[in-house]
Amino acid sequence: MRNFKVNIDITDLFLDLKQFHLKEYPMPYLTLFIEADDPDDACYTLIQRLIKDILRRDTSISTRIFCRSIKKLIRFDKILSL
């Protein structure tokens, strides 16, 4: 497994994410480090981690609908292999 540096843009989600008080996502533009097999796997793992963190806070139907929209609204700016 390789390490990746991933720059993401969550400006479209940021106002909705604030209500969940997630400490890992304090700004709309983030740089995260993740361990994965390839860049596609890094993106998938990052999305799954975000959804899992949100669902730990709240499991209501509206939250689940919001989690489905995350996959469409998150943008990956840059993915670098370290």
C-alpha positions in Angstrom: 0.0 0.0 0.0 1.2 3.5 -0.8 0.6 6.8 0.8 -1.3 9.5 -1.0 -1.7 13.3 -0.4 -5.2 14.2 -1.5 -6.4 17.8 -1.8 -10.2 18.0 -1.7 -12.8 20.7 -2.2 -15.9 20.4 -0.1 -17.3 23.9 -0.5 -20.6 22.6 -1.8 -21.0 20.4 1.3 -19.3 22.6 3.9 -22.4 24.4 5.4 -24.2 21.1 5.8 -21.1 19.4 7.3 -20.8 22.1 10.0 -23.9 20.8 11.7 -22.2 17.4 12.4 -19.2 19.1 14.2 -16.5 16.9 12.5 -13.0 17.9 13.6 -11.3 16.3 10.6 -13.1 18.7 8.2 -12.8 22.2 9.6 -12.3 24.1 6.3 -13.8 23.8 2.8 -10.4 23.1 1.2 -8.4 20.3 2.8 -5.3 18.3 2.4 -5.6 14.7 3.7 -3.1 11.9 3.8 -4.4 8.4 3.1 -3.0 4.9 2.6 -4.3 3.0 -0.4 -3.4 0.8 -3.3 -4.0 3.3 -6.1 -5.4 6.8 -6.5 -8.9 5.6 -7.2 -8.9 3.5 -4.0 -7.7 6.6 -2.1 -10.6 8.6 -3.3 -13.1 5.8 -2.5 -11.6 5.3 0.9 -11.8 9.0 1.7 -15.4 9.2 0.7 -16.3 6.2 2.8 -14.4 7.6 5.8 -16.4 10.9 5.5 -19.7 9.1 5.2 -18.9 6.8 8.1 -18.0 9.7 10.3 -21.2 11.5 9.5 -23.4 8.4 10.2 -21.7 7.9 13.6 -23.1 11.3 14.6 -26.6 10.9 13.1 -28.4 8.1 11.4 -31.6 9.8 10.4 -33.1 9.5 6.9 -32.2 13.1 6.0 -28.6 12.4 6.9 -28.5 9.3 4.8 -29.9 11.3 1.8 -27.1 13.9 2.4 -24.5 11.1 2.4 -25.7 10.0 -1.0 -25.2 13.5 -2.3 -21.6 13.6 -1.0 -20.4 11.3 -3.7 -21.6 13.8 -6.3 -20.6 17.1 -4.7 -17.0 16.3 -3.4 -14.2 17.4 -5.7 -10.7 16.0 -5.7 -8.3 18.7 -6.7 -5.0 16.9 -6.6 -3.8 13.4 -5.7 -0.1 12.9 -5.2 1.7 9.7 -4.5 4.3 10.0 -1.6 
